[in-house]
């Protein structure tokens, strides 16, 4: 018999991010992660730069963003209203953690901690 990891959250539906807040959108339909213009300014992200997405080992619902020059990072591409990168596996991992099926928009914290900017969980907004 297989072992399963049970994922659940107490606070749903999640609150929407503030208007004009730095956000990321994870979309499972096309496997793309989008950064808003405000997020690009906050993280000082530019087209063709690379980033890592960090996941806290102790709390798998905590994700962070860190810039890198390593070729292993996700390469950012220009989007009409910000930047994006393709990572279908990442979107399929993140979206269900928020109790959604197709996509979720999350707010990014405005202060750097442990060398990264962390996504604000819905329960902390």
Secondary structure, 3 states (H helix, E strand, C coil): CCCCCCCCCCCCCCCCCCCCCCEEEEECCCCEEEEEHHHHHHHCCCCCCEEEEEECCCCCCCEEEEEECCCCCEECEEECCEEEEECHHHHHHHHHHHCCCCEEEEEEEEEEECCEEEEECHHHC
